[in-house]
Amino acid sequence: MRAILAALSLGTVLSACAVANPDNEEQVALGDFKLDLNVAVTDKARKMGVTRDATPEEWEAVLEAAIEKRFRRYEGEKLYHLSYSLDGYILATKGGRLALAPRSAMSMTVHVWDSETRTILKERSKQILVLEQFDGETLIGSGFFNTKEQQMENLAAQFAKAVERWLVSNGDLFGQDVDEAAKEASAKDDLAALAEQAKTDAAVAPDTASSDAVEPAVN
């Protein structure tokens, strides 16, 4: 959880993108990929700081719907199973001051399986930090403007897009060349890398707000 909070302190600054919607995007190449099972595990999720409540069933429904929407359109020749767990989340509340209102975020661990052999490709598993879209409203905290359901749908859509970037960056699994641009883009979602960067920044400037933001929420 410490890694998640550290990464979140940096990720809030880095993220600046609209809500991902496959209906408005050109479908990227994904080789022989075809989605088989789509399984969300949400009953072990931890709350990260002050957050609105959401049940495991609510998370499961919204996450699986987002993955279905983005990946069921792929019509490759080989079946793959996606499984993913919700590690932690924060759904922004109204807070006390606009300038300090948090943004919604969640941490996910995702795995890809070969459906035919029923084997998980462990060396390709990834832990992803997901942030809601960054616009005029969420800049000061979506808790002031959006419902819990809107926040969850936003995060789920961003997660599905991040999974797509991750799969494209591992194109060799699906019979196509590795896209270096996609690999670089996917690296920006990586929780471990973000946490390490936040740790480095805190060590360089221990008195900055970014380092202070991590400590109070670790209890």
Phi and psi in degrees as a GROMACS rama.xvg file:
@    title "Ramachandran Plot"
@    xaxis  label "Phi"
@    yaxis  label "Psi"
@TYPE xy
-59.36  -41.0456  ARG-2
-63.4811  -39.156  ALA-3
-63.1197  -47.1882  ILE-4
-65.5927  -39.083  LEU-5
-63.4471  -45.1259  ALA-6
-64.8346  -37.5995  ALA-7
-62.8174  -35.6575  LEU-8
-63.3254  -32.5248  SER-9
-87.766  -41.3506  LEU-10
-61.4185  -32.2792  GLY-11
-60.6849  -33.33  THR-12
-78.1671  -36.8205  VAL-13
-76.9854  -33.1293  LEU-14
-75.563  136.512  SER-15
-160.205  80.0876  ALA-16
-148.788  155.552  CYS-17
-80.6058  168.458  ALA-18
-62.2566  129.289  VAL-19
-73.3383  132.822  ALA-20
-142.877  109.274  ASN-21
-61.2199  -21.8282  PRO-22
-67.0736  -22.8206  ASP-23
-108.6  10.5323  ASN-24
-121.739  150.942  GLU-25
-74.8757  132.405  GLU-26
-68.7394  128.771  GLN-27
-83.9262  156.158  VAL-28
-71.5593  138.283  ALA-29
-140.501  34.5876  LEU-30
55.494  -131.535  GLY-31
-91.2464  15.0853  ASP-32
-66.979  131.584  PHE-33
-141.379  128.92  LYS-34
-72.0497  128.345  LEU-35
-102.122  -101.429  ASP-36
-80.8989  148.043  LEU-37
-133.46  101.744  ASN-38
-125.697  121.178  VAL-39
-103.665  135.997  ALA-40
-115.405  115.508  VAL-41
-126.706  -0.265082  THR-42
-81.3877  -4.10682  ASP-43
-109.421  8.03904  LYS-44
-64.982  141.493  ALA-45
-108.384  146.514  ARG-46
-82.9509  136.396  LYS-47
-105.954  93.7275  MET-48
78.0346  -155.469  GLY-49
-75.7147  122.796  VAL-50
-151.607  155.663  THR-51
-70.1475  153.016  ARG-52
-87.432  145.095  ASP-53
-143.881  138.608  ALA-54
-80.7733  157.843  THR-55
-56.1039  -36.8082  PRO-56
-66.4398  -37.6083  GLU-57
-65.9781  -42.6497  GLU-58
-65.266  -43.6099  TRP-59
-58.5298  -45.3313  GLU-60
-64.2313  -46.104  ALA-61
-72.5725  -35.7903  VAL-62
-70.2398  -45.6023  LEU-63
-65.9696  -34.6186  GLU-64
-65.1581  -40.3753  ALA-65
-67.4823  -40.893  ALA-66
-66.2871  -42.6089  ILE-67
-57.0844  -48.0065  GLU-68
-61.4153  -40.4337  LYS-69
-83.0487  -35.5926  ARG-70
-106.51  -16.5393  PHE-71
-68.9454  -15.9334  ARG-72
-75.9914  -16.3315  ARG-73
-76.4713  131.918  TYR-74
-122.102  49.6696  GLU-75
-72.1657  -175.89  GLY-76
-100.653  -1.50715  GLU-77
-130.775  138.748  LYS-78
-89.2222  135.244  LEU-79
-130.393  146.963  TYR-80
-110.069  128.036  HIS-81
-105.178  127.582  LEU-82
-127.922  146.344  SER-83
-155.98  147.751  TYR-84
-121.811  142.563  SER-85
-87.761  113.698  LEU-86
-86.5048  -40.4687  ASP-87
-165.093  159.392  GLY-88
-155.503  160.796  TYR-89
-141.231  125.423  ILE-90
-107.35  112.698  LEU-91
-55.0396  136.821  ALA-92
-98.9125  179.207  THR-93
-69.1975  -27.6892  LYS-94
67.9277  -173.743  GLY-95
-102.504  -31.4812  GLY-96
-133.977  137.876  ARG-97
-55.8124  -43.8991  LEU-98
-65.3527  -23.2648  ALA-99
-104.652  1.85425  LEU-100
-62.9593  129.325  ALA-101
-77.1637  163.53  PRO-102
-99.9547  152.717  ARG-103
-73.7567  148.258  SER-104
-159.387  162.327  ALA-105
-153.999  156.189  MET-106
-112.336  131.361  SER-107
-128.327  145.471  MET-108
-115.186  126.155  THR-109
-122.607  142.567  VAL-110
-129.235  149.943  HIS-111
-119.564  137.642  VAL-112
-119.367  148.378  TRP-113
-84.7541  112.673  ASP-114
-65.9334  -34.2242  SER-115
-66.7994  -44.8943  GLU-116
-92.4278  -9.47112  THR-117
57.344  39.3045  ARG-118
-116.083  139.394  THR-119
-86.8995  136.179  ILE-120
-88.7173  78.2482  LEU-121
-60.3436  -37.0747  LYS-122
-67.5041  -11.2926  GLU-123
-106.249  1.68817  ARG-124
-63.4538  155.57  SER-125
-147.419  142.44  LYS-126
-104.902  125.333  GLN-127
-118.51  136.568  ILE-128
-97.8148  126.657  LEU-129
-117.153  131.038  VAL-130
-119.593  148.297  LEU-131
-67.32  167.311  GLU-132
-65.3568  154.746  GLN-133
-108.633  109.229  PHE-134
-145.27  -167.354  ASP-135
-60.4786  -26.477  GLY-136
-88.125  -50.1865  GLU-137
-71.937  -14.443  THR-138
-58.3655  -31.2481  LEU-139
-112.136  14.5666  ILE-140
106.167  115.808  GLY-141
-69.3231  -14.8945  SER-142
-60.8079  -22.0162  GLY-143
-80.416  -20.3826  PHE-144
-124.643  -31.7939  PHE-145
-107.698  149.772  ASN-146
-76.2761  167.561  THR-147
-58.0785  -42.7262  LYS-148
-62.7811  -40.0923  GLU-149
-64.6918  -41.1525  GLN-150
-62.0763  -43.969  GLN-151
-66.0849  -41.6447  MET-152
-64.0173  -38.5203  GLU-153
-60.5259  -51.5088  ASN-154
-63.32  -40.9958  LEU-155
-62.9655  -40.7002  ALA-156
-64.9285  -40.9569  ALA-157
-65.7787  -37.0971  GLN-158
-64.2684  -47.1546  PHE-159
-59.0849  -39.9493  ALA-160
-64.6858  -40.9557  LYS-161
-64.0909  -38.1118  ALA-162
-64.1162  -40.6073  VAL-163
-61.2964  -44.7531  GLU-164
-59.0445  -41.6552  ARG-165
-63.8821  -44.1923  TRP-166
-65.6318  -42.4871  LEU-167
-62.6192  -36.7382  VAL-168
-69.7939  -14.0529  SER-169
-113.067  40.8775  ASN-170
-57.4671  -24.3678  GLY-171
-62.3274  -23.4342  ASP-172
-67.9845  -23.807  LEU-173
-115.969  21.8014  PHE-174
78.2269  25.0766  GLY-175
-135.591  164.436  GLN-176
-66.5569  151.415  ASP-177
-73.4355  127.791  VAL-178
-87.5348  110.468  ASP-179
-65.0748  -34.9048  GLU-180
-65.2372  -40.8614  ALA-181
-67.2151  -36.0743  ALA-182
-63.1528  -41.5202  LYS-183
-67.3822  -40.6899  GLU-184
-65.7655  -41.0075  ALA-185
-66.3837  -31.7964  SER-186
-61.9755  -25.3642  ALA-187
-73.1161  -14.862  LYS-188
-91.653  -8.45612  ASP-189
-72.107  120.13  ASP-190
-62.8254  -45.4937  LEU-191
-61.4933  -41.5511  ALA-192
-67.0178  -41.2146  ALA-193
-65.1694  -40.5241  LEU-194
-64.292  -40.8558  ALA-195
-65.6381  -40.1034  GLU-196
-64.6546  -41.8789  GLN-197
-63.1644  -38.7657  ALA-198
-64.643  -41.5459  LYS-199
-64.0108  -44.4949  THR-200
-62.2691  -40.1965  ASP-201
-65.7218  -35.9182  ALA-202
-69.5905  -34.429  ALA-203
-73.5789  -38.0865  VAL-204
-131.055  74.3102  ALA-205
-62.1672  -18.4985  PRO-206
-97.3039  4.99908  ASP-207
-78.4735  166.103  THR-208
-65.3046  -29.8884  ALA-209
-64.3528  -38.7396  SER-210
-72.5897  -36.8894  SER-211
-65.2257  -29.7028  ASP-212
-70.2247  -21.8662  ALA-213
-80.9212  -40.2826  VAL-214
-65.4063  -45.2041  GLU-215
-63.7762  -25.4254  PRO-216
-93.7056  6.24336  ALA-217
-86.751  0.65057  VAL-218
